[in-house]
């Protein structure tokens, strides 16, 4: 057991980090292993791989995921900004070259192959982008004369342009939503709110008329009779087939029919085999992490830490909500993973990086800080 009296980095970390959030993330990781065992063997068999190929890789990626999350949670806000700048610069270059050298999958180039490993650079771009935007908005709050909002807008337009070229409208929408929420927190004027909403609507309209697969997905969502909606229909029916307590582990059929049962539609597999009860438990875990992180973020007096923690929380919450909403046929399909549950190395590592920064930014100040403060910083009447 670690004593509060120990003035070691690990001791201070243990008593200041949000241990309940770490426990909730650990529970999600355990659920991810169970659902990978349930969903991925049929998918592996269909493409000629050994049954537990995806399960083994999922567990393999958990080790660096845990190491990255815990390691990053030790960083100071200053170190987080420096690391985010490096990660953002590297990821931005990789995203820029992906349309040229990347692999085309389903009409989009979002993946690079480096040393035999598939990497989706946009996954690592997201958390680093949030940190840089939070720093700019924080500086704008402290120094209004600094053109931080202009730089933040330039960064947004740059990232959006590179993602649209791939094209990756799901990640684009996610980044725009988080950017807009942080801009609102930073004191956005109402005219800017209407401007951003109008620009987003115009962009969606252009995508609808210029990108065939975007138009197809929207049309299928609005009018199921307009095309093949087999995947969504099967995913939605899995919730009715599973009922409250599910058909039992291994008894589901959705994983045998959906090609993305271990990634995009793992929530449907959970509903069919383990029931709505497990789905509600997962939703409760996500809600717990989000609400707890937001409360801790709002208590932080530093503008950068407050904006960064809130932005990372919204990034995590929005991605989780989008995946579950797609499975329930509440929004058009987006191809987005369920955090710490779905299979995907790039997604898990980037989520670990983001969660590690969130844990670092929401750490409490050590209780001994006031005891070791200089005399002139102590409240009047408390000096020896």
N, C-alpha and C positions, 0 to 999 in steps of 0.2 A: 504494500500500500504506500502511496506517495504522500508524504507529510506536507502540510501547508508551510511548515517552517523551512523546508528545503528551498534554497535560493538557486536552484539549477534551472537551465532552460526547460527541461522536461517537466520539472515540478511546477514552474510558473505556467507553462502551457496547459498542464492538466487541470489546474484550478481556475483557469481563465477561459478555456475553450468551451463551447457549448456541447457538452457530452451527450445530452439527450438527442441533439440533431445527429451526432455521429452514430448513435444507436439506431435512430430511425433510418439513416442511410444504410447502415449494416443490415437492417431488416429487409430493405429493398433489394440489396445484393443477394441475400439468401433466397428471397422470392424469385429473383432472376435466375438463379441456378435451378430451382425446382421447375420453373416454367420453361427453361431451356431444355431440361430433360423431357418435359411433356411435349414441347412443340417442335423441336429441331430434328429428331431422328427421321421422321417421314420426309422432311424436306431434303435431308442429306441423301436418303435413299433414292429419291427421284432424280437427283443429278449425278448419281453414280459414286457417291462418297460413302465411307464407312459410317454406320448409324450414329456414332457419338462424335463425329468430326466437329460439329458446331458446339456441342457441349464442352468438349475438351478445350477448344479455343476460347470459349466464353470463360471458363474457369482460369485458363492461362492468363487472360487479360485482366482478371481480377487482382492479381498480385501487383502489377505496376499501377493499376487503378488505385488500390489502397495506399501504396507507397507515395504516389503523387499527391493524393488528397491530404494525407497526414503531413507529408513533407512541406507542402505549400502553406499549410495552416500555421506553420511556425514563423512565417515571414512577417515583417513589419509593413505598414502601408507604403513606406518609401520603397522598400524592396519589391513590393507588389507592382508598383507603377513601373519600375525599371524592367522587371520581368515581362510585364504586359506589353511594353513598347517593343521588346525584342521578339516576343511571340507574334505580335501583330505584324511587324515588318516582314518576318519570315513567311507567315501565313498569307499575307497580302501578295507577296511575290509568287507564292505557290498557286494561289487562286488565279492570278493573272496568267500564268503559263498553263493552267489546266486545260482551257479550251484548245490549246495548241498541241500539247503532249499527252493529255489525259485520255483515258479509255471511254469510249462512247457506250453508254448503257441506257436503253430505252429512250434514245433520242437526245440524251444530255451527257455532257462531259463534266463530271464532278469528282473524278477519282484520278489520282496519280499513283504510279507504281514505282516505288523507290526501294531498291535492294530486294525486290521480290515481294514487298509488302504493299498492299493497297491502302492508300491514305486519302481521306477526304479533308482537304485543307480548310474548307469553310467551317468545319466543326471547331477547329482551334482558333479561327478568326473571331468567332462570336464572343467568347468571354473576354478576350484581350481587347476587343473593340469596346465592350461595355466599360471596362476599366478606364480606357483613354477618354471616352465620352464623359464619364463621371468626373474625371480629373478636370476636364475643360469646364464643365458646368460648375464644379466646385470653385475653380478659380474665378469664374464669372460672378459667383455669389460674393466672393471676398474682394475682388477687384473689378468693378463694373466697367472700368475704362479698357480692360483687356478684351480684344475681339474674340473671346473664346467661343461664343455661340456661332460665329462665322466659321471658325475652324471645325467645330463640331458638325456643321452642315456640310462642309466640304468633305470631311471624312465619310459621312453618311452617303453622300452622292457617289463617292469613289467606290465604296464597298457595294452599294446597290448596283452600280453599273457593271462591276465585275461579276456579280452573282447572276444578273440578268443575262449576260452573255453566255453563261454555261448551258442552258438556263436553269436556275434553281429558285423558283418563286416562293417555295415554302420557307427557305432560310431568309429570303429577302423580306417576306412579310414579318417574320419573327423579329428580325433586326429593326425594321421600321417601327414596329409596335413598341419595342423596348426603348428605342431612341426617343420616340414621341412621349412615352410615359416619363422618362427622365427629364425631358425638356419641359414637360408640364410641371414636374416637381421643382424645377429650377425657376419657375415663375414665368412660364410662357404666356404671352399675350393672346387674347382670344382670336385676334386676326391671324396669328400664326397657326392656331389650332384649325381654323377653317382652311387655311392655305395648305397645310399638310394633308388634311382629309381630302381636299380637292385634288391635290397632286397624286395621292394614293389611288383615288377613284379613277383618275385619268390613266394612270399606269396600268391599272387592272383592265380598263377598257381596251387599251392598246394591246396588252397581252392576249386578251380574248380574241381580237381580230387578226393578230399576227402570228400567234403560236398555236398550232392545231391542237396539241394535247391539253393545253389550258382550256380552250373552248370546249373540248370533248368532256373534260372532267366536270366543268360547270354545267354543261347541258345534261349530262347524266345525273348530276345531283338534283337539278331542278325538274327534270323530266326523265324518270327511270326508263321510259319506253323508247327513248331516243338512241339507246345503244346498249352494249353489254355491261351489265352491272352485277355480274356473277360474284366477284370478290366481295363487294360491299353487302350484297344480299346474304351471302353465306355468313359473313362476319356478324351481321345484325341478327340473323336467326340463331346464332350460337348462344346469345343471351337468353332467348326463350327456351332453347333446348336444355340449357344448363340449369335453369330455375334458380332457386335459392342456394342449393348445396351442391349442384353439379352432378355430372354423370359418373364421376370418379376418375382418378388418375389413369391415363392411358385409354379411356373409353370414348374420347372425343373424336369427331370426324372432320372438324374444320381444318385441322393441321394436315390432313391428307389431301385437301383440295386447294388450299391457298399457297401460292409459291412464297409469300412473305410471312408465313405463319410465325416464324421465329423472330421477326423484326417488326414490321408495321402492324401486324395483326396478333401480336402475342397477348394483348388484352382480351381478345375474343376467345383465344384458347383457354385463358384463365377462367373466363365466364362459363364456357361449356363444360370444362372438366372439374372445376372447383366451385362454381356457382357465383351468384351475385354477392354472396357474403364475402368471398375473397376479394372481389372487385371493390367492394365498399371499404374493405380493410386497406387495400392499396391506396384508394382515394384519401382515406384518413391519414395515412402516412405522408403522402404528398402535401396534404393540407396542413398537417402538423409542422412539417419542415418549413413551408412557406410562411405560415402565420408567425411562427417563432422567430424566423429570420427577419421578417419585416418589423416585428416589435423591437428586436434588438437593434436593428438598423436605425429606426426612428429615435432611439434613445441616445444615439451617438451625436455629439456636438460638432464633430469635424465634418464639414460639407462633403469632402471627397469620400470619406468612409461611409457617410450616410447614403450618398448617391450611388456609390459603387456596390454596396451591400444590397440596396434596394433593386438596382439594375440586374445584378446576378440572380437575385431571388425571382424577379419577374421573368428573366430568361428561362430559368428552371421551371417556373409555374406554367408559363405559356406553352413551352414545348410539351410538358406533360398533358396539359389540357387539350392541345391540338391532336395528339395521338389518340387520346381516349374519345374525343369528339368524332374523329374519323371512324373509329371502330363502331360508334353508335349511330353513324350516318347523320351526324348533326352538321357537318361541314364537308366540302369536297375533299377527296383524298389528297394528302400532302406528302406522303412518304417520309414521315418523321418518326424517330425512334422514341420509345417510352423510357425515360431516364432510369439507368441502372437495372432495367428489366430486359429490354430488347438486346438481341445479339448485335454486336458491332464494335470493333476495336477502336476506331477513331472516335465514335460517339462516347464510349465509356471513358477513354483517356481525357477527352476534352471536358466531360462532365466532372471528372475527378479534379481537373485543374480549376474549373469554375467553383466547385464546392469547397476545395481547399482555400481558395481566396475568400470565399464567403465566410468560412469558419475563422480565418485570420482577421477579417475586418470586423467581425462581431464579437471578438474576444473581449472580455471585461478587463478593466484596469485592475492590476494587482492590488489587493487590499493594503499591502505594505507600502504603497506609493505615498500615501499621506503621512505614514510614520517616518519615512525617510526624506520628506520634503524639507527644503530649507526653511529656516525660521520666518523669513519674510513672506513665505507662501502659506503659512499656517494661519487659520482664522484668528482674529483678535481674541485675546483672552486665553488662548490655548498654548501660548509659548511658555516654555519652562522658565 
